[in-house]
Amino acid sequence: MQYLQEMAIQCPYCGEVIELLIDGSVPQQSYIEDCQVCCCPIHLDITITDDRQTCIVVRHENE
């Protein structure tokens, strides 16, 4: 069973909305992904709840 889902976030650097592919099979995730527009590193904290709700916290890499 695939748990991949596409989510939209706003880059904390340039403000552009970008699409991410989230692996919903991992309940707690924290990683860096570069913005597809300005190439700055975005720190992502992702939580998948028991009822499959996705919460994404987006911030500058240095915060």
Secondary structure by P-SEA (a helix, b strand, c coil): cccbbbbbbbcccccccbbbbbccccccccccccccccccbbbbbbbbcccbbbbbbbbcccc
